[in-house]
Amino acid sequence: MRGRIHSLESMGLMDGPGIRFVVFMQGCKLRCAYCHNPDTWDLQGGSEMEPRELMDRILRYIPYFKASGGGVTFSGGEPLLQSEFLLEMLKLCRAAGIHTALDTAGVGNGRYKEILELTDLVILDLKHSTAQGYKDLTGLDISVLEPFVQTLADSTADVWIRHVVVPGITDSSEHIIRMKDMIRRILNVAKVELIPYHSLGENKYTELGYSYRLAGVEPLSSEQLKILEALLKEGSNEAGF
């Protein structure tokens, strides 16, 4: 068995608790307008690695991330598209006592229950709160998300929710209220983060010959972000949501 890997980051600080070894897996079916890693889309891109080969790389850094309360994060692209490889890696990490996180949009090719049983933390990137908005933003029907969300709601994995706020697309009060209703379906949510849109990956589209659909959209202001964060927290529970 071999997996397709886009890149590795040995000292990640933004991909879960503590210092993380981050595995960016290759391939994604979504075509999010704001994606800053379009080079991860191609399912046949990246380089191939065997599970044991990747695990040997991870184990070199275990003194660093274990001491910080960190672990390994599987990101992408979309790691759920390589479910067999991901499962094998999660088993190896569990056997080594390594904390695992799955950074995902929830759109893969199945085996979600088995994957979640071996995952300590799920960082779920929710794209939009309506069917049309999801279609316009990602190119796919929102129903592709339902199997994962339902399985996640029935799991015991800790959950962080992330949502990118794009001016004119996902920055209205009505949208944030709908997002709140979506999130409340998942009972084990510990944290919700609103991520302000930025255009730092726009140059990659030019290099790859892709059109950038959000050209000209200004980054979200810090003032508007604070307003939306306050709205999101209204009526939150003891866990912060």
C-alpha positions in Angstrom: 0.0 0.0 0.0 1.3 3.5 -0.9 -0.2 6.9 -0.3 0.2 10.1 -2.3 1.8 12.8 -0.2 1.9 16.5 -1.2 4.4 17.6 1.5 5.4 17.2 5.1 5.8 19.8 7.9 7.8 18.8 10.9 7.0 21.6 13.3 3.5 22.8 12.6 1.9 25.2 15.1 -1.5 25.9 13.5 -2.8 22.3 13.0 -4.0 21.2 16.4 -2.7 21.3 20.0 1.0 21.6 20.6 3.7 21.2 18.0 2.4 18.9 15.1 4.0 16.8 12.5 1.7 17.6 9.6 1.1 15.3 6.7 -0.4 17.1 3.7 -2.0 14.4 1.6 -2.5 14.8 -2.1 -5.9 15.1 -3.8 -9.2 16.9 -3.3 -12.5 16.9 -5.1 -13.6 20.3 -3.8 -12.7 23.4 -5.8 -13.1 26.0 -3.1 -12.8 29.5 -4.6 -10.5 30.6 -1.8 -8.3 27.5 -1.6 -4.6 28.5 -1.1 -3.3 25.1 -2.0 -4.7 24.3 -5.5 -1.5 22.3 -6.1 -3.0 19.6 -3.8 -6.1 19.1 -6.0 -4.7 16.6 -8.5 -5.4 13.1 -7.3 -2.3 11.8 -9.2 0.1 14.4 -8.0 2.5 14.4 -5.1 5.0 11.6 -4.3 4.3 8.1 -3.1 5.2 6.8 0.3 4.6 3.5 2.2 3.0 3.7 5.7 6.1 2.4 7.4 8.3 4.8 5.5 6.2 7.8 6.6 6.0 6.5 10.1 9.8 6.3 10.3 9.9 10.0 9.3 7.3 10.9 12.0 9.2 9.0 14.8 12.3 11.1 14.3 10.4 14.1 15.6 8.4 12.5 18.4 10.6 14.1 21.2 9.6 17.5 19.9 5.9 17.2 19.5 5.3 14.8 22.4 6.9 17.3 24.9 4.5 20.0 23.7 1.4 17.9 24.0 1.3 17.7 20.2 1.1 14.9 17.7 0.5 14.2 14.0 -2.1 16.0 11.9 -3.3 14.5 8.6 -4.3 17.3 6.3 -4.4 18.0 2.6 -5.8 18.2 0.0 -8.3 15.9 1.6 -7.0 12.9 3.6 -10.3 11.1 3.5 -9.8 10.4 -0.2 -7.0 8.0 0.8 -9.0 6.1 3.4 -7.0 2.9 3.3 -3.6 4.6 3.7 -5.0 7.0 6.3 -6.4 4.1 8.4 -3.0 2.3 8.3 -1.2 5.5 9.5 -3.7 6.1 12.3 -3.2 2.5 13.5 0.6 3.0 13.5 0.2 6.3 15.4 -2.2 4.7 18.0 0.3 1.9 18.5 3.0 4.4 19.2 0.9 6.4 21.6 0.8 9.5 19.3 -2.1 12.0 19.4 -3.7 12.2 16.0 -5.7 15.0 14.3 -7.6 14.9 11.1 -7.9 18.3 9.2 -10.7 17.7 6.7 -13.6 19.1 4.7 -15.5 15.8 5.3 -15.7 14.8 1.7 -13.9 11.4 1.1 -14.5 7.9 -0.1 -15.8 6.2 3.1 -14.7 4.1 6.1 -15.5 7.1 8.3 -16.5 5.1 11.3 -13.2 3.2 11.4 -11.2 6.3 10.8 -12.9 8.3 13.6 -12.4 5.5 16.1 -8.7 6.0 15.6 -8.7 9.8 15.5 -8.3 11.9 18.7 -9.2 15.3 17.1 -11.2 16.3 14.0 -10.7 19.7 12.6 -13.7 20.1 10.3 -13.7 22.9 7.7 -17.3 23.8 7.1 -17.6 25.6 3.8 -21.1 27.1 3.6 -24.5 27.0 5.3 -26.8 26.6 2.2 -26.9 24.1 -0.7 -26.5 26.8 -3.3 -23.8 28.6 -1.5 -21.9 25.3 -1.0 -22.3 24.5 -4.7 -21.1 27.9 -5.8 -18.1 27.9 -3.5 -16.9 24.3 -3.9 -18.4 23.0 -7.1 -20.1 20.0 -5.3 -23.5 19.3 -3.8 -23.7 19.8 0.0 -25.1 16.3 0.3 -21.6 14.9 -0.1 -20.8 16.2 3.4 -23.8 14.4 5.1 -22.3 10.9 5.6 -19.2 12.3 7.4 -21.1 14.8 9.5 -23.6 12.1 10.7 -20.7 9.7 11.5 -18.8 12.4 13.3 -21.9 13.3 15.4 -22.1 9.7 16.6 -18.4 9.5 17.4 -16.4 10.3 20.5 -13.7 12.3 18.7 -13.0 15.8 19.9 -14.0 18.4 17.3 -12.8 21.8 16.3 -14.8 23.7 13.6 -13.2 26.1 11.2 -15.0 28.3 8.8 -13.4 30.8 6.3 -15.3 34.1 6.2 -15.2 35.6 2.7 -16.5 39.2 2.2 -19.7 39.1 0.2 -20.0 35.3 0.4 -19.9 34.1 4.0 -19.8 37.3 6.1 -23.5 38.0 6.7 -25.2 37.7 10.1 -27.8 35.4 8.6 -25.1 33.0 7.3 -23.4 32.9 10.7 -26.7 32.0 12.4 -27.3 29.2 9.9 -23.7 28.0 10.5 -24.5 27.9 14.2 -27.4 25.6 13.6 -25.3 23.3 11.5 -22.6 23.1 14.1 -25.0 22.2 16.9 -25.8 18.9 15.2 -22.3 17.8 16.3 -22.4 17.4 20.1 -18.7 17.0 20.7 -17.6 20.4 19.4 -14.9 22.0 21.7 -14.0 25.0 19.6 -15.2 27.1 16.7 -12.8 29.4 14.8 -13.7 31.9 12.1 -10.8 32.3 9.7 -10.6 35.6 7.8 -10.2 35.2 4.1 -6.9 36.1 2.5 -5.5 36.0 -1.0 -2.0 34.8 -0.2 -2.3 31.7 -2.5 -3.5 33.7 -5.6 -0.1 33.5 -7.2 -0.3 29.7 -7.3 -3.3 29.9 -9.6 -1.3 31.9 -12.1 1.6 29.4 -12.0 -0.8 26.5 -12.5 -2.8 28.2 -15.3 -6.0 28.3 -13.2 -8.3 31.3 -12.9 -8.7 32.8 -9.5 -12.5 33.3 -8.9 -12.1 35.7 -6.0 -9.7 38.2 -7.7 -10.3 41.6 -6.4 -12.1 40.5 -3.1 -10.5 42.4 -0.2 -9.5 40.5 3.0 -12.0 40.6 5.8 -11.5 43.4 8.3 -10.6 42.6 11.9 -13.6 44.7 13.0 -16.1 42.7 11.0 -14.5 39.4 12.2 -15.0 40.5 15.8 -18.7 41.2 15.2 -19.3 37.8 13.6 -17.3 36.1 16.4 -19.6 37.7 19.0 -22.7 36.6 17.1 -21.4 33.1 16.9 -20.8 33.0 20.6 -24.2 34.2 21.6 -25.9 31.5 23.7 -22.8 29.4 23.7 -22.4 26.4 26.1 -19.8 25.9 28.7 -17.4 24.4 26.2 -17.4 27.7 24.3 -20.1 27.1 21.8 
